[in-house]
């Protein structure tokens, strides 16, 4: 699985998890949802994604969206 697919999978998982936590535990978890969304938005414009950096260091293959420097 490429870095791009992993980033999308992680983001989707964290968004759904934080929504469940906000519903059942505390509404403050919606801030985590906002953080994930803001990170996705900034990576769309800058091409920089912290998770992509970590996955690259772990040896994952990058695709066209997050090329190696």
N, CA, C and O atoms as a Tripos MOL2 file, in Angstrom:
@<TRIPOS>MOLECULE
protein
  276   275    69     0     0
PROTEIN
NO_CHARGES

@<TRIPOS>ATOM
      1 N           0.8480   -1.1710    0.0000 N.3       1 UNK1
      2 CA          0.0000    0.0000    0.0000 C.3       1 UNK1
      3 C           0.8970    1.2380    0.0000 C.2       1 UNK1
      4 O           1.8670    1.3060    0.7550 O.2       1 UNK1
      5 N           0.5740    2.2090   -0.8430 N.am      2 UNK2
      6 CA          1.4010    3.4080   -0.9320 C.3       2 UNK2
      7 C           1.1090    4.3600    0.2230 C.2       2 UNK2
      8 O           0.1260    4.2080    0.9490 O.2       2 UNK2
      9 N           1.9870    5.3390    0.3700 N.am      3 UNK3
     10 CA          1.8310    6.3330    1.4290 C.3       3 UNK3
     11 C           0.4960    7.0590    1.3020 C.2       3 UNK3
     12 O          -0.1740    7.3110    2.3030 O.2       3 UNK3
     13 N           0.1100    7.3950    0.0700 N.am      4 UNK4
     14 CA         -1.1380    8.1220   -0.1250 C.3       4 UNK4
     15 C          -2.3390    7.3570    0.4080 C.2       4 UNK4
     16 O          -3.1870    7.9150    1.1040 O.2       4 UNK4
     17 N          -2.4000    6.0820    0.0770 N.am      5 UNK5
     18 CA         -3.5320    5.2670    0.5420 C.3       5 UNK5
     19 C          -3.5200    5.1220    2.0610 C.2       5 UNK5
     20 O          -4.5750    5.1270    2.6940 O.2       5 UNK5
     21 N          -2.3270    4.9920    2.6460 N.am      6 UNK6
     22 CA         -2.2250    4.8970    4.0970 C.3       6 UNK6
     23 C          -2.6480    6.1970    4.7710 C.2       6 UNK6
     24 O          -3.3270    6.1660    5.7980 O.2       6 UNK6
     25 N          -2.2580    7.3380    4.2100 N.am      7 UNK7
     26 CA         -2.6490    8.6250    4.7780 C.3       7 UNK7
     27 C          -4.1700    8.7620    4.7460 C.2       7 UNK7
     28 O          -4.7780    9.1810    5.7310 O.2       7 UNK7
     29 N          -4.7760    8.4140    3.6280 N.am      8 UNK8
     30 CA         -6.2380    8.4950    3.5310 C.3       8 UNK8
     31 C          -6.9150    7.5330    4.5070 C.2       8 UNK8
     32 O          -7.9220    7.8820    5.1230 O.2       8 UNK8
     33 N          -6.3720    6.3350    4.6470 N.am      9 UNK9
     34 CA         -6.9430    5.3500    5.5700 C.3       9 UNK9
     35 C          -6.8300    5.8290    7.0190 C.2       9 UNK9
     36 O          -7.7830    5.7130    7.7890 O.2       9 UNK9
     37 N          -5.6600    6.3690    7.3900 N.am     10 UNK10
     38 CA         -5.4780    6.8880    8.7440 C.3      10 UNK10
     39 C          -6.4220    8.0580    9.0030 C.2      10 UNK10
     40 O          -7.0670    8.1160   10.0490 O.2      10 UNK10
     41 N          -6.5060    8.9930    8.0530 N.am     11 UNK11
     42 CA         -7.3600   10.1670    8.2380 C.3      11 UNK11
     43 C          -8.8230    9.7500    8.3890 C.2      11 UNK11
     44 O          -9.5130   10.2310    9.2870 O.2      11 UNK11
     45 N          -9.2920    8.8750    7.5320 N.am     12 UNK12
     46 CA        -10.6750    8.4070    7.6300 C.3      12 UNK12
     47 C         -10.9530    7.7010    8.9410 C.2      12 UNK12
     48 O         -11.9970    7.9100    9.5600 O.2      12 UNK12
     49 N         -10.0190    6.8650    9.3640 N.am     13 UNK13
     50 CA        -10.1780    6.1450   10.6310 C.3      13 UNK13
     51 C         -10.2210    7.1040   11.8080 C.2      13 UNK13
     52 O         -11.0710    6.9700   12.6890 O.2      13 UNK13
     53 N          -9.2960    8.0870   11.8300 N.am     14 UNK14
     54 CA         -9.2600    9.0370   12.9450 C.3      14 UNK14
     55 C         -10.4940    9.9350   12.9660 C.2      14 UNK14
     56 O         -10.9950   10.2660   14.0400 O.2      14 UNK14
     57 N         -10.9850   10.3290   11.8030 N.am     15 UNK15
     58 CA        -12.1870   11.1580   11.7630 C.3      15 UNK15
     59 C         -13.3860   10.3790   12.2990 C.2      15 UNK15
     60 O         -14.1400   10.8890   13.1270 O.2      15 UNK15
     61 N         -13.5590    9.1560   11.8300 N.am     16 UNK16
     62 CA        -14.6890    8.3560   12.3130 C.3      16 UNK16
     63 C         -14.5620    8.0430   13.8030 C.2      16 UNK16
     64 O         -15.5510    8.0910   14.5340 O.2      16 UNK16
     65 N         -13.3460    7.7220   14.2540 N.am     17 UNK17
     66 CA        -13.1290    7.4320   15.6710 C.3      17 UNK17
     67 C         -13.4360    8.6540   16.5340 C.2      17 UNK17
     68 O         -14.0860    8.5300   17.5720 O.2      17 UNK17
     69 N         -12.9740    9.8320   16.1110 N.am     18 UNK18
     70 CA        -13.2210   11.0270   16.9110 C.3      18 UNK18
     71 C         -14.7020   11.3970   16.9220 C.2      18 UNK18
     72 O         -15.1950   11.9210   17.9210 O.2      18 UNK18
     73 N         -15.4180   11.1350   15.8280 N.am     19 UNK19
     74 CA        -16.8580   11.3870   15.8270 C.3      19 UNK19
     75 C         -17.5900   10.4490   16.7920 C.2      19 UNK19
     76 O         -18.5180   10.8670   17.4850 O.2      19 UNK19
     77 N         -17.1750    9.2010   16.8320 N.am     20 UNK20
     78 CA        -17.7750    8.2530   17.7840 C.3      20 UNK20
     79 C         -17.4650    8.6850   19.2120 C.2      20 UNK20
     80 O         -18.3440    8.6580   20.0740 O.2      20 UNK20
     81 N         -16.2180    9.0830   19.4670 N.am     21 UNK21
     82 CA        -15.8510    9.5310   20.8070 C.3      21 UNK21
     83 C         -16.6030   10.8040   21.2000 C.2      21 UNK21
     84 O         -16.9930   10.9610   22.3570 O.2      21 UNK21
     85 N         -16.8060   11.7110   20.2430 N.am     22 UNK22
     86 CA        -17.5510   12.9370   20.5300 C.3      22 UNK22
     87 C         -19.0010   12.6210   20.8630 C.2      22 UNK22
     88 O         -19.6010   13.2840   21.7090 O.2      22 UNK22
     89 N         -19.5600   11.6310   20.2180 N.am     23 UNK23
     90 CA        -20.9590   11.2710   20.4680 C.3      23 UNK23
     91 C         -21.1460   10.5600   21.8060 C.2      23 UNK23
     92 O         -22.0880   10.8460   22.5440 O.2      23 UNK23
     93 N         -20.2390    9.6290   22.1110 N.am     24 UNK24
     94 CA        -20.4220    8.7900   23.2960 C.3      24 UNK24
     95 C         -19.6320    9.2350   24.5230 C.2      24 UNK24
     96 O         -20.0090    8.8900   25.6430 O.2      24 UNK24
     97 N         -18.5480    9.9910   24.3470 N.am     25 UNK25
     98 CA        -17.7050   10.3390   25.4890 C.3      25 UNK25
     99 C         -17.8070   11.8270   25.8300 C.2      25 UNK25
    100 O         -18.3010   12.1920   26.8960 O.2      25 UNK25
    101 N         -17.3350   12.6820   24.9160 N.am     26 UNK26
    102 CA        -17.3250   14.1220   25.1810 C.3      26 UNK26
    103 C         -17.2410   14.8830   23.8640 C.2      26 UNK26
    104 O         -16.4750   14.5000   22.9810 O.2      26 UNK26
    105 N         -18.0110   15.9490   23.7180 N.am     27 UNK27
    106 CA        -17.9980   16.7120   22.4640 C.3      27 UNK27
    107 C         -16.6590   17.3660   22.1510 C.2      27 UNK27
    108 O         -16.4310   17.7890   21.0170 O.2      27 UNK27
    109 N         -15.7850   17.4540   23.1220 N.am     28 UNK28
    110 CA        -14.4620   18.0280   22.8940 C.3      28 UNK28
    111 C         -13.6390   17.2550   21.8750 C.2      28 UNK28
    112 O         -12.6770   17.7880   21.3220 O.2      28 UNK28
    113 N         -14.0060   16.0110   21.6230 N.am     29 UNK29
    114 CA        -13.2990   15.2080   20.6290 C.3      29 UNK29
    115 C         -13.4680   15.7470   19.2150 C.2      29 UNK29
    116 O         -12.7230   15.3640   18.3130 O.2      29 UNK29
    117 N         -14.4320   16.6260   19.0160 N.am     30 UNK30
    118 CA        -14.6120   17.2290   17.6940 C.3      30 UNK30
    119 C         -13.4160   18.1000   17.3180 C.2      30 UNK30
    120 O         -13.1720   18.3260   16.1330 O.2      30 UNK30
    121 N         -12.6690   18.5890   18.3020 N.am     31 UNK31
    122 CA        -11.4490   19.3420   18.0010 C.3      31 UNK31
    123 C         -10.4260   18.4550   17.3090 C.2      31 UNK31
    124 O          -9.6700   18.9250   16.4590 O.2      31 UNK31
    125 N         -10.3960   17.1920   17.6600 N.am     32 UNK32
    126 CA         -9.4900   16.2560   16.9770 C.3      32 UNK32
    127 C          -9.9160   16.0650   15.5250 C.2      32 UNK32
    128 O          -9.0740   15.9680   14.6320 O.2      32 UNK32
    129 N         -11.2200   16.0130   15.2970 N.am     33 UNK33
    130 CA        -11.7340   15.9280   13.9310 C.3      33 UNK33
    131 C         -11.3050   17.1540   13.1380 C.2      33 UNK33
    132 O         -10.8780   17.0380   11.9890 O.2      33 UNK33
    133 N         -11.4200   18.3310   13.7530 N.am     34 UNK34
    134 CA        -11.0070   19.5710   13.0930 C.3      34 UNK34
    135 C          -9.5120   19.5660   12.8040 C.2      34 UNK34
    136 O          -9.0910   20.0470   11.7520 O.2      34 UNK34
    137 N          -8.7060   19.0350   13.7080 N.am     35 UNK35
    138 CA         -7.2610   18.9630   13.5020 C.3      35 UNK35
    139 C          -6.9230   18.0830   12.2990 C.2      35 UNK35
    140 O          -6.0910   18.4530   11.4710 O.2      35 UNK35
    141 N          -7.5600   16.9360   12.2040 N.am     36 UNK36
    142 CA         -7.3000   16.0320   11.0820 C.3      36 UNK36
    143 C          -7.7190   16.6880    9.7710 C.2      36 UNK36
    144 O          -6.9950   16.6140    8.7780 O.2      36 UNK36
    145 N          -8.8820   17.3260    9.7640 N.am     37 UNK37
    146 CA         -9.3470   18.0080    8.5650 C.3      37 UNK37
    147 C          -8.4270   19.1430    8.1590 C.2      37 UNK37
    148 O          -8.1380   19.3060    6.9740 O.2      37 UNK37
    149 N          -7.9590   19.9320    9.1210 N.am     38 UNK38
    150 CA         -7.0310   21.0330    8.8200 C.3      38 UNK38
    151 C          -5.7150   20.5020    8.2770 C.2      38 UNK38
    152 O          -5.1310   21.0970    7.3720 O.2      38 UNK38
    153 N          -5.2450   19.3930    8.8190 N.am     39 UNK39
    154 CA         -4.0040   18.7920    8.3360 C.3      39 UNK39
    155 C          -4.1690   18.3010    6.9020 C.2      39 UNK39
    156 O          -3.2620   18.4700    6.0870 O.2      39 UNK39
    157 N          -5.3020   17.7010    6.5850 N.am     40 UNK40
    158 CA         -5.5680   17.2670    5.2130 C.3      40 UNK40
    159 C          -5.6160   18.4600    4.2660 C.2      40 UNK40
    160 O          -5.0910   18.4000    3.1540 O.2      40 UNK40
    161 N          -6.2460   19.5410    4.7080 N.am     41 UNK41
    162 CA         -6.3510   20.7340    3.8790 C.3      41 UNK41
    163 C          -4.9890   21.3700    3.6150 C.2      41 UNK41
    164 O          -4.6820   21.7240    2.4760 O.2      41 UNK41
    165 N          -4.1720   21.5170    4.6540 N.am     42 UNK42
    166 CA         -2.8600   22.1230    4.4440 C.3      42 UNK42
    167 C          -1.9600   21.2330    3.6020 C.2      42 UNK42
    168 O          -1.1450   21.7460    2.8350 O.2      42 UNK42
    169 N          -2.0810   19.9180    3.7210 N.am     43 UNK43
    170 CA         -1.2430   19.0380    2.9030 C.3      43 UNK43
    171 C          -1.6640   19.0770    1.4330 C.2      43 UNK43
    172 O          -0.8480   18.8260    0.5460 O.2      43 UNK43
    173 N          -2.9340   19.3900    1.1750 N.am     44 UNK44
    174 CA         -3.3940   19.5220   -0.2040 C.3      44 UNK44
    175 C          -2.7310   20.7220   -0.8850 C.2      44 UNK44
    176 O          -2.4510   20.6830   -2.0830 O.2      44 UNK44
    177 N          -2.4820   21.7860   -0.1200 N.am     45 UNK45
    178 CA         -1.8880   22.9880   -0.6930 C.3      45 UNK45
    179 C          -0.3640   22.9870   -0.6460 C.2      45 UNK45
    180 O           0.2800   23.5070   -1.5560 O.2      45 UNK45
    181 N           0.2190   22.4100    0.4050 N.am     46 UNK46
    182 CA          1.6750   22.4800    0.5700 C.3      46 UNK46
    183 C           2.4000   21.2180    0.1160 C.2      46 UNK46
    184 O           3.5850   21.2700   -0.2100 O.2      46 UNK46
    185 N           1.7010   20.0900    0.0920 N.am     47 UNK47
    186 CA          2.3500   18.8300   -0.2390 C.3      47 UNK47
    187 C           3.0920   18.2170    0.9360 C.2      47 UNK47
    188 O           3.7200   17.1680    0.7900 O.2      47 UNK47
    189 N           3.0280   18.8640    2.1190 N.am     48 UNK48
    190 CA          3.6960   18.3510    3.3150 C.3      48 UNK48
    191 C           2.6820   17.6830    4.2270 C.2      48 UNK48
    192 O           1.6650   18.2760    4.5850 O.2      48 UNK48
    193 N           2.9690   16.4480    4.5960 N.am     49 UNK49
    194 CA          2.1110   15.7060    5.5150 C.3      49 UNK49
    195 C           3.0000   15.0030    6.5410 C.2      49 UNK49
    196 O           3.8280   14.1740    6.1630 O.2      49 UNK49
    197 N           2.8460   15.3150    7.8300 N.am     50 UNK50
    198 CA          3.6890   14.6810    8.8480 C.3      50 UNK50
    199 C           3.6050   13.1540    8.8360 C.2      50 UNK50
    200 O           4.6170   12.4800    9.0240 O.2      50 UNK50
    201 N           2.4100   12.6060    8.6190 N.am     51 UNK51
    202 CA          2.2750   11.1520    8.5720 C.3      51 UNK51
    203 C           3.0390   10.5700    7.3960 C.2      51 UNK51
    204 O           3.6150    9.4880    7.5060 O.2      51 UNK51
    205 N           3.0520   11.2750    6.2730 N.am     52 UNK52
    206 CA          3.8050   10.8020    5.1070 C.3      52 UNK52
    207 C           5.2970   10.7490    5.4050 C.2      52 UNK52
    208 O           5.9880    9.8440    4.9390 O.2      52 UNK52
    209 N           5.7970   11.7040    6.1710 N.am     53 UNK53
    210 CA          7.2150   11.7070    6.5580 C.3      53 UNK53
    211 C           7.5180   10.4810    7.4100 C.2      53 UNK53
    212 O           8.5200    9.7990    7.1920 O.2      53 UNK53
    213 N           6.6540   10.2040    8.3760 N.am     54 UNK54
    214 CA          6.8520    9.0420    9.2540 C.3      54 UNK54
    215 C           6.7950    7.7480    8.4480 C.2      54 UNK54
    216 O           7.6390    6.8690    8.6240 O.2      54 UNK54
    217 N           5.8140    7.6290    7.5750 N.am     55 UNK55
    218 CA          5.6840    6.4040    6.7770 C.3      55 UNK55
    219 C           6.8650    6.2210    5.8280 C.2      55 UNK55
    220 O           7.2990    5.0930    5.5910 O.2      55 UNK55
    221 N           7.3850    7.3110    5.2870 N.am     56 UNK56
    222 CA          8.5510    7.2210    4.4100 C.3      56 UNK56
    223 C           9.7640    6.7000    5.1950 C.2      56 UNK56
    224 O          10.5350    5.8810    4.6940 O.2      56 UNK56
    225 N           9.9180    7.1870    6.4310 N.am     57 UNK57
    226 CA         11.0440    6.7310    7.2690 C.3      57 UNK57
    227 C          10.8900    5.2670    7.6770 C.2      57 UNK57
    228 O          11.8720    4.5810    7.9570 O.2      57 UNK57
    229 N           9.6490    4.8040    7.7040 N.am     58 UNK58
    230 CA          9.4020    3.3970    8.0100 C.3      58 UNK58
    231 C           9.5540    2.5010    6.7910 C.2      58 UNK58
    232 O           9.3920    1.2850    6.8860 O.2      58 UNK58
    233 N           9.8680    3.1070    5.6340 N.am     59 UNK59
    234 CA         10.1640    2.3260    4.4470 C.3      59 UNK59
    235 C           9.0090    2.1270    3.4880 C.2      59 UNK59
    236 O           9.1110    1.3160    2.5680 O.2      59 UNK59
    237 N           7.9130    2.8450    3.6790 N.am     60 UNK60
    238 CA          6.7860    2.7150    2.7600 C.3      60 UNK60
    239 C           7.0940    3.4120    1.4490 C.2      60 UNK60
    240 O           7.8170    4.4070    1.4120 O.2      60 UNK60
    241 N           6.5350    2.8740    0.3740 N.am     61 UNK61
    242 CA          6.7430    3.4250   -0.9600 C.3      61 UNK61
    243 C           5.8220    4.6170   -1.1750 C.2      61 UNK61
    244 O           4.6260    4.5460   -0.8960 O.2      61 UNK61
    245 N           6.3950    5.7240   -1.6800 N.am     62 UNK62
    246 CA          5.5760    6.8900   -1.9230 C.3      62 UNK62
    247 C           5.0500    6.8870   -3.3440 C.2      62 UNK62
    248 O           5.6770    6.3500   -4.2570 O.2      62 UNK62
    249 N           3.8950    7.4940   -3.5120 N.am     63 UNK63
    250 CA          3.2920    7.6250   -4.8320 C.3      63 UNK63
    251 C           3.4310    9.0510   -5.3200 C.2      63 UNK63
    252 O           4.3080    9.7720   -4.8440 O.2      63 UNK63
    253 N           2.6080    9.4800   -6.2410 N.am     64 UNK64
    254 CA          2.7690   10.7880   -6.8500 C.3      64 UNK64
    255 C           2.4010   11.9730   -5.9460 C.2      64 UNK64
    256 O           2.8950   13.0760   -6.1770 O.2      64 UNK64
    257 N           1.5660   11.7890   -4.9430 N.am     65 UNK65
    258 CA          1.1380   12.9190   -4.1290 C.3      65 UNK65
    259 C           2.1920   13.3570   -3.1160 C.2      65 UNK65
    260 O           2.3200   14.5520   -2.8490 O.2      65 UNK65
    261 N           2.9360   12.4400   -2.5570 N.am     66 UNK66
    262 CA          3.9690   12.7520   -1.5780 C.3      66 UNK66
    263 C           5.3100   12.2250   -2.0510 C.2      66 UNK66
    264 O           5.7950   11.2380   -1.4970 O.2      66 UNK66
    265 N           5.9270   12.8310   -3.0400 N.am     67 UNK67
    266 CA          7.1980   12.3250   -3.5760 C.3      67 UNK67
    267 C           8.3250   12.4770   -2.5720 C.2      67 UNK67
    268 O           8.2790   13.3510   -1.7060 O.2      67 UNK67
    269 N           9.3110   11.6500   -2.6850 N.am     68 UNK68
    270 CA         10.4910   11.7400   -1.8220 C.3      68 UNK68
    271 C          11.2940   12.9720   -2.1860 C.2      68 UNK68
    272 O          11.4170   13.3100   -3.3640 O.2      68 UNK68
    273 N          11.8460   13.6530   -1.1730 N.am     69 UNK69
    274 CA         12.6340   14.8700   -1.4540 C.3      69 UNK69
    275 C          13.9620   14.5500   -2.1110 C.2      69 UNK69
    276 O          14.7380   15.4580   -2.4100 O.2      69 UNK69
@<TRIPOS>BOND
     1     1     2 1
     2     2     3 1
     3     3     4 2
     4     3     5 am
     5     5     6 1
     6     6     7 1
     7     7     8 2
     8     7     9 am
     9     9    10 1
    10    10    11 1
    11    11    12 2
    12    11    13 am
    13    13    14 1
    14    14    15 1
    15    15    16 2
    16    15    17 am
    17    17    18 1
    18    18    19 1
    19    19    20 2
    20    19    21 am
    21    21    22 1
    22    22    23 1
    23    23    24 2
    24    23    25 am
    25    25    26 1
    26    26    27 1
    27    27    28 2
    28    27    29 am
    29    29    30 1
    30    30    31 1
    31    31    32 2
    32    31    33 am
    33    33    34 1
    34    34    35 1
    35    35    36 2
    36    35    37 am
    37    37    38 1
    38    38    39 1
    39    39    40 2
    40    39    41 am
    41    41    42 1
    42    42    43 1
    43    43    44 2
    44    43    45 am
    45    45    46 1
    46    46    47 1
    47    47    48 2
    48    47    49 am
    49    49    50 1
    50    50    51 1
    51    51    52 2
    52    51    53 am
    53    53    54 1
    54    54    55 1
    55    55    56 2
    56    55    57 am
    57    57    58 1
    58    58    59 1
    59    59    60 2
    60    59    61 am
    61    61    62 1
    62    62    63 1
    63    63    64 2
    64    63    65 am
    65    65    66 1
    66    66    67 1
    67    67    68 2
    68    67    69 am
    69    69    70 1
    70    70    71 1
    71    71    72 2
    72    71    73 am
    73    73    74 1
    74    74    75 1
    75    75    76 2
    76    75    77 am
    77    77    78 1
    78    78    79 1
    79    79    80 2
    80    79    81 am
    81    81    82 1
    82    82    83 1
    83    83    84 2
    84    83    85 am
    85    85    86 1
    86    86    87 1
    87    87    88 2
    88    87    89 am
    89    89    90 1
    90    90    91 1
    91    91    92 2
    92    91    93 am
    93    93    94 1
    94    94    95 1
    95    95    96 2
    96    95    97 am
    97    97    98 1
    98    98    99 1
    99    99   100 2
   100    99   101 am
   101   101   102 1
   102   102   103 1
   103   103   104 2
   104   103   105 am
   105   105   106 1
   106   106   107 1
   107   107   108 2
   108   107   109 am
   109   109   110 1
   110   110   111 1
   111   111   112 2
   112   111   113 am
   113   113   114 1
   114   114   115 1
   115   115   116 2
   116   115   117 am
   117   117   118 1
   118   118   119 1
   119   119   120 2
   120   119   121 am
   121   121   122 1
   122   122   123 1
   123   123   124 2
   124   123   125 am
   125   125   126 1
   126   126   127 1
   127   127   128 2
   128   127   129 am
   129   129   130 1
   130   130   131 1
   131   131   132 2
   132   131   133 am
   133   133   134 1
   134   134   135 1
   135   135   136 2
   136   135   137 am
   137   137   138 1
   138   138   139 1
   139   139   140 2
   140   139   141 am
   141   141   142 1
   142   142   143 1
   143   143   144 2
   144   143   145 am
   145   145   146 1
   146   146   147 1
   147   147   148 2
   148   147   149 am
   149   149   150 1
   150   150   151 1
   151   151   152 2
   152   151   153 am
   153   153   154 1
   154   154   155 1
   155   155   156 2
   156   155   157 am
   157   157   158 1
   158   158   159 1
   159   159   160 2
   160   159   161 am
   161   161   162 1
   162   162   163 1
   163   163   164 2
   164   163   165 am
   165   165   166 1
   166   166   167 1
   167   167   168 2
   168   167   169 am
   169   169   170 1
   170   170   171 1
   171   171   172 2
   172   171   173 am
   173   173   174 1
   174   174   175 1
   175   175   176 2
   176   175   177 am
   177   177   178 1
   178   178   179 1
   179   179   180 2
   180   179   181 am
   181   181   182 1
   182   182   183 1
   183   183   184 2
   184   183   185 am
   185   185   186 1
   186   186   187 1
   187   187   188 2
   188   187   189 am
   189   189   190 1
   190   190   191 1
   191   191   192 2
   192   191   193 am
   193   193   194 1
   194   194   195 1
   195   195   196 2
   196   195   197 am
   197   197   198 1
   198   198   199 1
   199   199   200 2
   200   199   201 am
   201   201   202 1
   202   202   203 1
   203   203   204 2
   204   203   205 am
   205   205   206 1
   206   206   207 1
   207   207   208 2
   208   207   209 am
   209   209   210 1
   210   210   211 1
   211   211   212 2
   212   211   213 am
   213   213   214 1
   214   214   215 1
   215   215   216 2
   216   215   217 am
   217   217   218 1
   218   218   219 1
   219   219   220 2
   220   219   221 am
   221   221   222 1
   222   222   223 1
   223   223   224 2
   224   223   225 am
   225   225   226 1
   226   226   227 1
   227   227   228 2
   228   227   229 am
   229   229   230 1
   230   230   231 1
   231   231   232 2
   232   231   233 am
   233   233   234 1
   234   234   235 1
   235   235   236 2
   236   235   237 am
   237   237   238 1
   238   238   239 1
   239   239   240 2
   240   239   241 am
   241   241   242 1
   242   242   243 1
   243   243   244 2
   244   243   245 am
   245   245   246 1
   246   246   247 1
   247   247   248 2
   248   247   249 am
   249   249   250 1
   250   250   251 1
   251   251   252 2
   252   251   253 am
   253   253   254 1
   254   254   255 1
   255   255   256 2
   256   255   257 am
   257   257   258 1
   258   258   259 1
   259   259   260 2
   260   259   261 am
   261   261   262 1
   262   262   263 1
   263   263   264 2
   264   263   265 am
   265   265   266 1
   266   266   267 1
   267   267   268 2
   268   267   269 am
   269   269   270 1
   270   270   271 1
   271   271   272 2
   272   271   273 am
   273   273   274 1
   274   274   275 1
   275   275   276 2
@<TRIPOS>SUBSTRUCTURE
     1 UNK1         2 RESIDUE 1 A UNK
     2 UNK2         6 RESIDUE 1 A UNK
     3 UNK3        10 RESIDUE 1 A UNK
     4 UNK4        14 RESIDUE 1 A UNK
     5 UNK5        18 RESIDUE 1 A UNK
     6 UNK6        22 RESIDUE 1 A UNK
     7 UNK7        26 RESIDUE 1 A UNK
     8 UNK8        30 RESIDUE 1 A UNK
     9 UNK9        34 RESIDUE 1 A UNK
    10 UNK10       38 RESIDUE 1 A UNK
    11 UNK11       42 RESIDUE 1 A UNK
    12 UNK12       46 RESIDUE 1 A UNK
    13 UNK13       50 RESIDUE 1 A UNK
    14 UNK14       54 RESIDUE 1 A UNK
    15 UNK15       58 RESIDUE 1 A UNK
    16 UNK16       62 RESIDUE 1 A UNK
    17 UNK17       66 RESIDUE 1 A UNK
    18 UNK18       70 RESIDUE 1 A UNK
    19 UNK19       74 RESIDUE 1 A UNK
    20 UNK20       78 RESIDUE 1 A UNK
    21 UNK21       82 RESIDUE 1 A UNK
    22 UNK22       86 RESIDUE 1 A UNK
    23 UNK23       90 RESIDUE 1 A UNK
    24 UNK24       94 RESIDUE 1 A UNK
    25 UNK25       98 RESIDUE 1 A UNK
    26 UNK26      102 RESIDUE 1 A UNK
    27 UNK27      106 RESIDUE 1 A UNK
    28 UNK28      110 RESIDUE 1 A UNK
    29 UNK29      114 RESIDUE 1 A UNK
    30 UNK30      118 RESIDUE 1 A UNK
    31 UNK31      122 RESIDUE 1 A UNK
    32 UNK32      126 RESIDUE 1 A UNK
    33 UNK33      130 RESIDUE 1 A UNK
    34 UNK34      134 RESIDUE 1 A UNK
    35 UNK35      138 RESIDUE 1 A UNK
    36 UNK36      142 RESIDUE 1 A UNK
    37 UNK37      146 RESIDUE 1 A UNK
    38 UNK38      150 RESIDUE 1 A UNK
    39 UNK39      154 RESIDUE 1 A UNK
    40 UNK40      158 RESIDUE 1 A UNK
    41 UNK41      162 RESIDUE 1 A UNK
    42 UNK42      166 RESIDUE 1 A UNK
    43 UNK43      170 RESIDUE 1 A UNK
    44 UNK44      174 RESIDUE 1 A UNK
    45 UNK45      178 RESIDUE 1 A UNK
    46 UNK46      182 RESIDUE 1 A UNK
    47 UNK47      186 RESIDUE 1 A UNK
    48 UNK48      190 RESIDUE 1 A UNK
    49 UNK49      194 RESIDUE 1 A UNK
    50 UNK50      198 RESIDUE 1 A UNK
    51 UNK51      202 RESIDUE 1 A UNK
    52 UNK52      206 RESIDUE 1 A UNK
    53 UNK53      210 RESIDUE 1 A UNK
    54 UNK54      214 RESIDUE 1 A UNK
    55 UNK55      218 RESIDUE 1 A UNK
    56 UNK56      222 RESIDUE 1 A UNK
    57 UNK57      226 RESIDUE 1 A UNK
    58 UNK58      230 RESIDUE 1 A UNK
    59 UNK59      234 RESIDUE 1 A UNK
    60 UNK60      238 RESIDUE 1 A UNK
    61 UNK61      242 RESIDUE 1 A UNK
    62 UNK62      246 RESIDUE 1 A UNK
    63 UNK63      250 RESIDUE 1 A UNK
    64 UNK64      254 RESIDUE 1 A UNK
    65 UNK65      258 RESIDUE 1 A UNK
    66 UNK66      262 RESIDUE 1 A UNK
    67 UNK67      266 RESIDUE 1 A UNK
    68 UNK68      270 RESIDUE 1 A UNK
    69 UNK69      274 RESIDUE 1 A UNK
